């Protein structure tokens, strides 16, 4: 049975595999696969299901003879940072990232602070399925889940240390914490750096994480930035590994703007190793053209920050990321971190003495249209003959001035269609036709 997607295990927290019995088996399987005498760190975001899932996973970990250490609520990338201490054999993060509160997830980091790869996931899955088939029972009934708030402080100090610009005193920064894992640390860190912080969505109640806010819906934050004439704005997702930037004019700047401007800055400081930047297949044509002008080589990875990191290691790149807001500064931390990314950008703005709009005005983007459709099954696109022919026909008509990307989400039952080109009306029609065709053909196949 396949449990892992592109970013760990993720689904509705009220059903399998997030029932108590299976959670204990998952915890036991993780501990046995990542075998070590060291403790396993367990952290979570603000979802109401987090505490229960944490306890049941911990029972499984304990049954394998390993001690679970609870870090409480903190951003996902904090787990990667805390691995540097050498105290833990692994970290388990309980979060469904940008999904709604009904979902939850399990992400696993190894002792080096890297998300585990496909092979290790397969080994854990094998053990889980074996125990499920044997109807194994983890008999530990009670566990004290005492959370150590001191661990968050170590992470906060790490982020603060990476700001090397001048004081942010007098600069107003609006942040949207999505009622998620950054609700405490993001305002604290930016205030430590001297900024006047307007913090939105910092009152989590277990059910309001990502609710009409955060990195996926930054429009309200952008409105506040413009109204208050703030220096800039930042929107994080539920587990704070993703960042969306908002310039002083209230214009939302996605990952393409961030990567292009930061790559140029690092190159100017002679810190962009081999002049290589790792992005994904989702990047805009305008971004690619801008990087070509800057003589920065682009390596195109599969969607998912884990795959970006794989290519960064392969090509010895120091910067990589996704249009969606995951950015990795490999020489500092081996995973995407929204807070670290914000601090690095603020350092660059300070160094260049520029506003965000001035700094990010390096690319002219082609229009893009995105359509998401729920699907019951994920039939490979090339096996949907009529839809596949339609896509190829549209690709020929767009030529070099556009492209079509069709894929399934790795974490949800969603079809994702992206079309890029010069004319917004044309690409919108193409996207709708492709999405409708695939939806109909899937229903027909069933």
C-alpha positions in Angstrom: 0.0 0.0 0.0 1.4 3.4 -1.1 1.4 5.9 1.8 4.0 8.5 0.9 3.5 11.3 -1.6 5.8 14.0 -2.8 6.2 15.4 0.7 5.6 12.6 3.2 2.3 11.2 4.2 -0.7 13.5 4.0 -4.5 13.1 4.1 -7.7 13.6 6.1 -6.6 13.3 9.8 -9.9 11.5 10.7 -9.2 8.4 8.6 -6.6 5.8 7.8 -3.6 6.0 8.1 -4.2 8.5 10.9 -6.2 6.2 13.1 -4.5 5.5 16.4 -3.5 1.9 15.7 -1.8 2.8 12.4 -0.1 5.8 13.8 1.6 3.7 16.4 2.7 1.3 13.7 4.1 4.2 11.6 6.0 5.5 14.6 7.5 2.0 15.3 8.4 1.6 11.6 10.1 5.0 11.4 12.2 4.2 14.5 13.2 0.8 13.4 14.1 1.9 9.8 16.1 4.9 11.0 17.9 2.7 13.5 20.0 4.5 16.0 20.3 4.8 19.8 19.7 8.6 19.6 16.3 10.2 20.3 13.8 11.2 17.7 12.5 14.8 17.6 8.8 15.3 17.1 7.3 18.7 16.3 4.0 19.9 15.0 2.0 22.8 13.6 -1.2 24.3 15.1 -3.8 21.8 13.8 -6.2 20.4 16.4 -5.3 16.8 15.4 -1.6 17.4 16.0 -1.5 16.5 19.7 -3.3 13.2 19.2 -1.1 12.2 16.2 2.0 13.2 18.1 1.1 11.0 21.1 0.2 7.9 19.0 3.4 8.2 16.9 5.4 8.6 20.0 4.0 5.4 21.5 5.2 3.6 18.4 8.6 5.2 18.6 8.9 4.3 22.2 7.9 0.7 21.5 11.0 0.4 19.3 13.2 1.4 22.2 13.8 5.0 21.0 12.9 8.1 23.1 10.6 10.7 21.4 11.5 14.3 22.3 8.7 16.8 21.8 9.5 20.3 20.5 6.0 21.6 20.4 4.7 24.0 17.7 7.5 25.2 15.4 8.1 25.7 11.7 9.0 22.5 9.7 12.5 23.8 8.8 13.3 24.1 12.5 13.5 20.3 12.5 16.2 20.4 9.8 18.1 23.0 11.8 17.9 21.1 15.1 19.4 18.0 13.5 22.7 19.9 13.4 23.0 19.5 17.1 23.7 15.8 16.6 21.4 14.8 19.4 18.7 13.2 17.3 18.7 10.3 14.8 15.7 11.8 13.0 12.9 14.3 13.2 9.2 13.7 12.6 7.1 16.8 11.6 3.4 16.6 12.0 2.0 19.0 9.5 -0.1 19.2 6.3 1.7 22.4 5.2 -0.8 24.6 3.2 -3.7 22.2 3.4 -6.8 23.0 5.6 -7.0 21.9 9.2 -9.0 18.7 8.5 -5.8 17.3 6.9 -2.6 16.4 8.6 0.7 14.9 7.5 4.0 13.3 8.5 7.3 14.5 7.2 10.6 12.9 8.2 14.1 14.3 8.3 17.2 12.2 8.7 20.1 12.9 11.0 21.7 15.2 8.4 18.6 17.4 8.3 17.5 16.2 4.9 14.0 15.0 4.0 14.3 11.2 3.6 14.5 9.9 0.0 12.3 7.5 -1.9 14.3 4.4 -0.9 14.0 5.1 2.8 10.3 5.9 2.4 9.9 2.5 0.7 11.6 0.7 3.5 9.3 2.4 6.1 6.3 1.6 4.0 7.4 -2.0 3.8 7.5 -2.3 7.6 4.2 -0.5 8.0 2.4 -2.9 5.5 4.1 -5.9 7.2 2.8 -4.9 10.6 -0.7 -4.1 9.2 -0.9 -7.5 7.5 0.1 -9.2 10.8 -2.4 -7.1 12.7 0.4 -6.1 15.0 -0.6 -4.1 18.1 1.6 -1.6 19.9 0.7 -2.1 23.5 2.0 1.1 25.1 -1.1 2.9 26.3 0.1 6.1 28.0 2.8 8.5 27.3 3.7 11.9 28.8 4.0 14.4 25.9 5.9 17.2 27.6 6.9 19.8 25.0 10.2 21.6 25.3 9.7 25.3 24.4 13.5 25.9 24.7 14.1 24.2 21.3 12.2 26.9 19.5 14.5 29.5 20.9 17.6 27.8 19.4 15.9 28.0 16.0 14.9 31.7 16.5 18.5 32.6 17.3 19.7 30.8 14.2 17.4 32.9 12.0 18.4 36.1 13.7 22.1 35.4 13.2 21.6 35.1 9.4 20.5 38.7 9.1 23.7 40.6 8.2 22.2 43.9 7.0 21.8 47.1 8.9 19.1 47.6 11.5 15.5 47.4 10.3 14.5 50.2 12.7 11.7 52.4 11.4 10.8 49.9 8.7 7.2 48.6 8.9 6.8 45.0 7.8 3.4 43.3 7.6 3.4 39.5 8.1 0.7 36.9 7.7 1.4 33.8 9.8 -1.6 31.8 8.5 -2.5 30.9 12.1 0.2 28.3 11.7 3.6 27.3 13.1 5.2 30.7 12.7 2.7 32.6 14.7 5.1 33.1 17.7 8.5 33.1 16.1 8.0 35.2 13.0 6.8 38.4 14.8 9.5 37.9 17.5 12.4 37.5 15.0 11.5 40.5 12.9 11.0 42.7 16.1 14.4 41.5 17.3 15.8 42.8 14.1 14.3 46.3 14.8 11.3 46.2 12.4 7.9 47.6 13.3 5.8 44.4 12.8 2.1 44.3 11.9 1.3 40.6 12.5 -1.8 39.1 10.9 -3.4 35.7 11.6 -1.4 34.9 14.8 -4.3 33.5 16.9 -4.5 29.8 16.0 -7.5 27.8 17.4 -6.7 24.5 15.8 -9.2 25.0 12.9 -8.2 28.3 11.3 -4.7 27.3 10.0 -4.5 28.5 6.3 -8.1 29.6 6.4 -8.4 32.4 3.8 -4.9 33.6 4.6 -1.2 32.8 4.4 1.0 32.1 1.4 -1.8 30.7 -0.8 -4.1 33.7 -0.2 -1.9 36.8 0.3 -4.3 39.3 -1.1 -5.5 40.8 2.2 -1.9 41.1 3.4 -1.1 42.9 0.2 -4.0 45.3 0.8 -2.7 46.1 4.3 0.8 46.7 3.0 -0.4 49.2 0.5 -2.8 51.0 2.9 -0.2 51.3 5.6 2.6 52.2 3.1 4.7 49.5 4.7 8.2 48.7 3.7 7.1 45.2 2.6 5.0 42.2 3.5 5.6 38.5 4.0 3.0 35.6 3.9 3.9 32.2 5.3 2.0 28.9 4.9 0.9 26.7 7.8 4.3 25.1 8.5 6.3 28.2 7.5 8.5 26.4 5.0 7.0 28.6 2.2 7.3 32.4 1.7 5.4 34.8 -0.5 6.7 38.4 -0.7 4.7 41.6 -1.1 6.4 44.8 -2.3 5.7 48.3 -1.0 3.1 48.9 -3.6 1.0 45.9 -2.5 2.1 43.7 -5.4 2.5 40.0 -4.7 5.9 38.7 -5.8 6.0 34.9 -6.3 9.0 32.6 -6.2 10.2 33.5 -9.7 10.8 37.1 -8.6 12.5 36.0 -5.4 14.9 33.5 -7.1 15.8 35.8 -10.0 16.6 38.8 -7.8 18.4 36.8 -5.1 20.5 34.8 -7.7 21.6 38.1 -9.2 22.5 39.5 -5.8 24.5 36.4 -4.8 26.3 36.5 -8.2 27.2 40.1 -7.6 28.7 39.1 -4.2 30.5 36.2 -5.9 28.5 33.8 -3.8 26.5 32.0 -6.5 28.6 28.9 -6.9 29.2 28.0 -10.6 26.5 30.6 -11.5 23.9 27.8 -11.2 20.3 28.2 -9.9 18.0 25.2 -9.5 14.3 25.9 -10.2 11.4 23.7 -11.4 9.4 23.1 -14.5 6.8 25.6 -13.2 9.1 28.6 -13.7 7.9 31.3 -16.0 9.4 31.8 -19.5 10.1 35.5 -18.5 12.2 34.2 -15.6 14.2 31.9 -17.9 14.9 34.7 -20.3 16.0 37.0 -17.4 18.5 34.4 -16.1 19.8 33.9 -19.6 20.6 37.6 -19.8 22.3 37.4 -16.5 24.3 34.4 -17.7 23.0 32.3 -14.8 22.5 28.6 -15.8 19.1 27.1 -14.8 18.7 23.5 -13.7 15.1 22.5 -14.0 14.0 20.0 -11.2 10.7 18.2 -10.6 8.1 20.0 -8.5 8.8 19.5 -4.8 11.5 21.0 -2.7 13.0 17.6 -2.0 13.7 17.2 -5.7 15.1 20.8 -5.9 17.5 19.8 -3.1 18.5 16.6 -4.9 19.5 18.6 -8.0 21.3 21.3 -5.8 23.5 18.6 -4.4 24.1 17.0 -7.8 25.1 20.3 -9.5 26.7 21.9 -6.3 24.3 24.8 -6.4 23.8 27.1 -3.3 20.4 28.5 -4.2 17.3 26.7 -5.4 13.5 26.9 -5.1 10.0 26.9 -6.5 7.7 29.5 -7.9 5.3 28.5 -5.0 7.6 29.9 -2.4 10.0 27.2 -1.2 13.6 28.5 -1.3 16.7 26.7 -0.2 20.0 28.3 0.8 21.9 25.1 0.9 25.1 26.4 2.6 22.9 27.6 5.5 20.1 25.0 5.8 19.3 21.9 3.8 15.5 22.5 3.4 13.2 25.3 2.4 12.6 27.9 5.2 10.2 30.8 4.9 11.7 32.8 7.7 15.3 32.3 6.6 14.3 33.3 3.1 12.7 36.5 4.4 15.8 37.4 6.5 18.1 36.7 3.5 16.0 39.0 1.3 16.0 41.7 3.9 19.8 41.4 4.1 20.0 41.8 0.3 17.6 44.9 0.3 19.8 46.4 3.0 23.0 45.7 1.1 21.6 47.2 -2.1 19.7 50.0 -0.3 16.6 49.2 -2.5 12.9 48.7 -2.0 11.5 45.3 -2.8 9.9 46.6 -6.0 13.3 48.0 -7.2 15.2 44.9 -6.2 12.7 42.5 -7.8 12.2 44.4 -11.0 14.4 42.0 -13.0 12.0 39.9 -14.9 9.0 40.5 -17.2 6.7 37.6 -16.7 4.6 35.9 -19.4 0.9 35.5 -18.4 0.1 32.1 -16.8 -3.2 30.4 -16.1 -3.6 27.7 -13.4 -6.5 25.3 -13.1 -6.9 22.7 -10.4 -9.6 20.0 -10.7 -10.5 17.2 -8.3 -10.1 13.7 -9.7 -11.0 10.4 -8.3 -8.0 8.6 -9.8 -4.7 9.7 -11.3 -4.5 8.0 -14.7 -1.1 8.9 -16.5 -1.8 11.7 -18.9 -0.1 9.9 -21.8 -2.7 7.1 -21.4 -5.6 9.5 -21.9 -5.3 9.4 -25.7 -7.7 12.1 -26.7 -6.5 14.6 -24.0 -2.9 13.8 -24.8 -3.5 14.6 -28.5 -5.3 17.8 -27.6 -2.3 18.9 -25.4 0.2 18.2 -28.2 -1.9 20.1 -30.7 -2.0 23.2 -28.4 1.7 22.9 -27.8 2.3 23.1 -31.5 0.1 26.2 -31.8 1.9 28.0 -29.0 5.3 27.2 -30.3 8.2 28.9 -28.5 6.0 31.6 -27.1 4.2 29.4 -24.6 4.0 26.0 -23.0 1.6 23.6 -21.2 2.3 21.7 -18.0 -0.1 19.0 -16.9 0.5 17.0 -13.7 -1.2 15.5 -10.7 -0.6 16.8 -7.2 1.6 14.6 -5.2 -0.3 15.3 -2.0 -3.9 15.6 -3.0 -6.3 14.1 -5.6 -5.9 17.1 -7.9 -5.2 17.6 -11.5 -3.1 20.7 -12.1 -3.0 22.4 -15.5 -0.7 25.3 -16.2 -0.6 27.2 -19.5 1.7 30.0 -20.3 1.8 32.3 -23.3 1.5 35.9 -24.5 -2.3 36.2 -24.8 -4.2 35.7 -21.6 -7.5 35.0 -23.3 -6.0 32.3 -25.5 -4.1 30.5 -22.7 -7.2 30.6 -20.4 -9.3 28.9 -23.1 -6.5 26.3 -23.7 -6.3 25.6 -19.9 -10.0 25.2 -19.5 -10.3 22.9 -22.6 -7.4 20.7 -21.4 -8.7 20.4 -17.9 -12.2 19.6 -19.1 -11.0 17.0 -21.6 -8.9 15.2 -18.9 -11.8 15.2 -16.4 -14.2 13.8 -18.9 -11.8 11.1 -20.1 -11.0 10.0 -16.6 -14.8 9.6 -15.9 -15.1 7.7 -19.2 -12.3 5.3 -18.3 -13.9 4.5 -15.0 
